[in-house]
Amino acid sequence: MYEATEKQIQEWKNKHGKVYAVSVEDENGEMKRCYLKKPSRKAMSYASAVASTDPIKFEELLLNDMWLGGDEEIKNDDEMFLAVGAEISEIVKIKKAQLVNC
C-alpha cells in the first residue's frame, strides 16, 4: 500500500488545503491507498458538462484532477476506481448557502 510521508502530506496541505486519504481493498485482499485534494472549479465545470451523458467519465475527470499520489491500480482497476469514485461525492459536498432579503 502506498504511504505518503508526513512531510509529503504537509507539503500537499500547504499547497492545496485539505488532503484526503482513501483506502480500498483489491481483489487479493491487499489495501491500496490514494491521496486526494478538493477538485478545482475548472475541473468541476468540465466534469459537470459530461456528467449527464457519462457519469463514469465525470468521476474519472475529477479523480485525475484531485489525485496527489497513491497506488496507480486504483485508477486502472474498475472495481477500485468505482469504490474511490463513490468517496468523491463526500469530498465534493456543496455547502448550504442562505439567502436573506435585506
N, C-alpha and C positions, 0 to 999 in steps of 0.2 A: 504494500500500500504506500502510495506517495505521501510523504510527510514533509510539509514545509517547515523550515526552521522558524523559531520565534523572531529572529532578525528579519527574515523574508516577510513574515506576516506583518510585522511592524512597518516595514517599508511599503507594503501594499496599503496598509491603513493610512499611512501618511499621504499617499498619492491618491487613493480612491475613497477614503472614508471606511465604512463598514466592510468587513470581509466575512464571507460565509464559507464554512467547510461542509461539504455534502458527501456522505459516505453511502456506498451501495455495494451489495454483495454480488459477486459474479457467479456464473454457473457452477464453479468449483467450490463455492462457499468462502472464497477469499474476499476480503474487503478492499474496495477501491475508493479513492477519495479525490475530490477536486475542490478547488478554492475559487470562489466567485465574488464578484463585486456587483453593485447595482448596475443595471444597464444604462447606457447613455440615452438621452432624449432622442437623438438621431436614430439610434438602433431601434428604440421603441416605435418611432414613427415608421421606419422601414418595415419592421416586422409586423406591425399592425396592418399595413397595407396588404399583406399577403395572408393574414390570419383567417379571413372568411373563406378563402379558397383552399388554403393549405395549412391547417393548424400545426402539423409537424414541422413544416418549414419555419413557422413562427417561432417555435421553441428552439429550433436549430440556429436561427439567426441570433436570438437572444443569448443562447448558451455560448456561441462563439464570441459575442461582444463581452459577455460577463466573465469569461474564462481568464483566470490568473495563472493557474497551474494545476497539475494533477495527473492522474493516470489517463493516458490518451484512449485507453479501451472504452472509457465512458462515452466518448464521442462516437466511437465506431460500433459498439455493440448495441443493437436495437433495444434490448430489454433494460440495460443500464441507462441508456440515453433517455428512454421514456420515464424511468424512475426518477432521474435527476430533473427531467423536464417538469415533472409534477411539482417539484420543490420551487421551481422558478416563480410560480404564481404566489408563493409565500413571500418571496423576496420582493416581488414587484407589486405588492399591495398598494392600492391608491388610498391616500389619506382622505378623510372626510372633511370637506370644507363647509362652512356655514355662511349663508347669505343673510345679511341683516339690512332691512330697509331703514335708511337714515333720514 
